[in-house]
Amino acid sequence: MGKYVVNKGDTGVSFNLVAGNGEIIGRSEHYTTEGACLNGIESVRRNAVEAGVEDQTIEGYEVLKNPKFEIFKDKRDEFRFRLKARNGEIILASEGYTAKASCKNGIDSVVRNADSPVV
């Protein structure tokens, strides 16, 4: 099972969702307080399990309602995903993947690990 790792730094508090194999699946934004960070984790838990997947790398893709995962290509031509909450805020973002299949596996891993404990 995965875990949420809360990180406190000079610029605020953030979290990583880490898979059981130790790989970081996704990262949060920086929050000003630990309480706000924990609320972000709860938002991932609630939204990930019901979010659809909007693949923005396909021409003429269907725009989905939030919550949703968005697959897109970054400036380095790598595949990435972000999880958006009902209000449209990005609550989790991935690293870059060279293959779209790996990016989709990352989304599946978020869904499987969404209910992980906080450490």
C-alpha positions as CSV (number, residue, x, y, z in Angstrom):
1,M,0.0,0.0,0.0
2,G,1.1,3.6,-0.6
3,K,1.3,6.5,1.7
4,Y,1.0,10.3,1.8
5,V,4.3,12.0,2.9
6,V,3.9,15.5,4.2
7,N,6.9,17.8,3.7
8,K,7.4,21.0,5.6
9,G,9.8,23.5,4.1
10,D,10.6,27.2,4.0
11,T,7.9,27.9,1.3
12,G,5.1,26.0,3.0
13,V,3.8,22.5,3.4
14,S,3.2,20.0,0.6
15,F,2.6,16.3,0.2
16,N,3.7,13.4,-2.1
17,L,1.6,10.4,-2.8
18,V,4.1,7.5,-2.8
19,A,3.4,4.0,-4.1
20,G,4.2,0.9,-2.2
21,N,7.4,0.5,-4.2
22,G,8.6,3.9,-3.0
23,E,8.0,5.7,-6.3
24,I,6.4,9.2,-6.1
25,I,3.1,9.0,-8.0
26,G,2.1,12.6,-7.6
27,R,2.9,15.9,-5.9
28,S,0.7,18.6,-4.4
29,E,1.0,22.3,-4.5
30,H,2.5,24.2,-1.6
31,Y,0.1,25.1,1.2
32,T,0.6,27.7,3.9
33,T,-0.5,25.5,6.8
34,E,-0.4,21.8,7.6
35,G,-4.2,21.8,8.0
36,A,-4.6,23.1,4.5
37,C,-2.2,20.4,3.3
38,L,-4.2,17.7,5.1
39,N,-7.4,19.0,3.5
40,G,-5.6,18.6,0.1
41,I,-5.0,15.0,0.9
42,E,-8.6,14.5,1.8
43,S,-9.5,16.1,-1.5
44,V,-7.4,13.6,-3.4
45,R,-9.0,10.8,-1.5
46,R,-12.5,12.0,-2.4
47,N,-11.9,13.0,-6.0
48,A,-9.5,10.4,-7.4
49,V,-12.0,7.5,-7.1
50,E,-14.7,9.2,-9.1
51,A,-12.6,11.2,-11.6
52,G,-12.8,10.4,-15.3
53,V,-9.8,10.6,-17.6
54,E,-9.6,13.4,-20.2
55,D,-6.9,12.7,-22.7
56,Q,-5.8,16.1,-24.1
57,T,-3.2,14.5,-26.3
58,I,-6.0,13.2,-28.7
59,E,-7.3,15.6,-31.3
60,G,-10.9,16.5,-30.6
61,Y,-10.9,15.0,-27.1
62,E,-14.0,15.0,-25.0
63,V,-14.0,17.7,-22.3
64,L,-15.1,16.1,-19.0
65,K,-16.6,17.7,-15.9
66,N,-14.5,17.9,-12.8
67,P,-13.3,16.0,-10.9
68,K,-11.0,14.6,-13.6
69,F,-7.6,13.5,-14.5
70,E,-6.1,15.4,-17.4
71,I,-3.4,13.7,-19.6
72,F,-1.3,16.3,-21.5
73,K,2.1,16.7,-23.0
74,D,4.6,19.2,-21.5
75,K,7.2,21.4,-23.2
76,R,9.7,18.5,-23.1
77,D,7.1,16.4,-25.0
78,E,6.6,14.1,-22.0
79,F,3.2,12.8,-20.9
80,R,1.9,14.1,-17.6
81,F,-1.3,14.0,-15.6
82,R,-3.0,16.3,-13.1
83,L,-6.0,15.6,-10.9
84,K,-8.5,18.4,-10.7
85,A,-11.1,18.7,-7.9
86,R,-14.7,19.5,-8.4
87,N,-13.9,23.3,-8.2
88,G,-11.3,23.0,-11.0
89,E,-8.2,23.3,-8.7
90,I,-5.3,21.1,-9.4
91,I,-4.7,18.9,-6.3
92,L,-2.1,16.5,-7.6
93,A,0.4,16.5,-10.5
94,S,2.7,13.9,-11.9
95,E,6.2,13.7,-13.1
96,G,6.9,13.4,-16.8
97,Y,6.5,10.0,-18.6
98,T,8.0,9.1,-21.9
99,A,5.1,6.8,-22.8
100,K,1.4,7.5,-22.5
101,A,0.8,3.9,-21.1
102,S,3.1,4.7,-18.2
103,C,1.1,7.9,-17.6
104,K,-2.1,6.0,-17.5
105,N,-0.5,3.5,-15.1
106,G,0.3,6.4,-12.9
107,I,-3.4,7.5,-12.8
108,D,-4.4,3.9,-12.0
109,S,-1.9,4.0,-9.1
110,V,-3.4,7.2,-7.7
111,V,-6.8,5.6,-7.7
112,R,-5.5,2.4,-6.1
113,N,-3.5,4.4,-3.5
114,A,-5.9,7.3,-2.8
115,D,-7.0,5.9,0.6
116,S,-3.4,5.5,1.8
117,P,-2.4,6.7,5.3
118,V,-0.5,9.9,6.0
119,V,3.0,9.7,7.4
